[in-house]
Amino acid sequence: MTNRTPLRLVALAVVVSIAALAAPTHAQVSRVEFATGVEAPSGITQLADGRILVTEQIVAGRVSVLSSTGERSDFATGLSFPIGITQLADGRILVAEEFRVSVLSSTGERSDFATGLDGLHGITQLADGRILVVEGNPDRVSLLSSTGVRSDFATGLDYPKDITQLADGRILVTENTRISVLSSTGERSDFATGLVAPTGITQLADGRILVVYGQVDQVLAFSVTGEQSCFATGQDHWGAITQLADGRILVTHLAYDKISLLESAVPQGGTSGCQ
């Protein structure tokens, strides 16, 4: 006698197959070491000429330059707790230190850009040329003129850390339990809430927004409308994140003196985070 599969089981198999095709992808982003021997790396950026700069806090007090394959050499030394770093449209490099913003030449010579600040973190230049820097004491985003004069841009924030401008012009700031969006004049509204100590933030070339969720060692991905998914998990003490011109994604590890490269960058599906 020939065995026959009941029709109801065939129908169930079809439904399961369709559901599997419709299910979100859960491909894990892989991590490989990119650079070691850096001391408490925090901020990271790529210059227009392709060089990669990373700020190193605490004992080192320096900015290092990394080759495209991760070899480290000194770029600027004698800094005071450098954290955020960015390059201006005119080529100057700004570094947010503990109590000041320094300007570095293309060969690493340092001079003062803005002083009298306190507890600095992220720094960025907007598309319109204005310079914004995150201050931790008090918790605010300050606006710096082209000559370094400070004025308030956004106040009343909750332990802000990093800042970036999206391609659509909105400004995002990571805070203690949320990501805020700032208007062009500094008004704050929620972008994502219910988070725990997000730190670094950047927008990828494809429009997705990556946020370092350092306290629980994850990187989250957000759509431009705020839908959340998991990008990478299982890492250690991440700090800042950036995408290089060639598409590679680098992330710093504050407590482990290394910088990692994230490969096979396919986010996990779902909207409930990285749990």
Secondary structure, DSSP 8 states (H G I E B T S, - for coil): ------HHHHHHHHHHHHHHHHS------EEEEEEES-SSEEEEEE-TTS-EEEEE-TTS-EEEEE-TT--EEEEE-S-SS---EEE-TTS-EEEE-SS-EEEE-TT--EEEEE-S--SEEEEEE-TTS-EEEEEETTEEEEEE-TT--EEEEE-S-SS---EEE-TTS-EEEE-SSEEEEE-TT--EEEEEES-S----EEE-TTS-EEEEEGGGTEEEEE-TT--EEEEEES---EEEEEE-TTS-EEEEETTTTEEEEEES------SSTT-
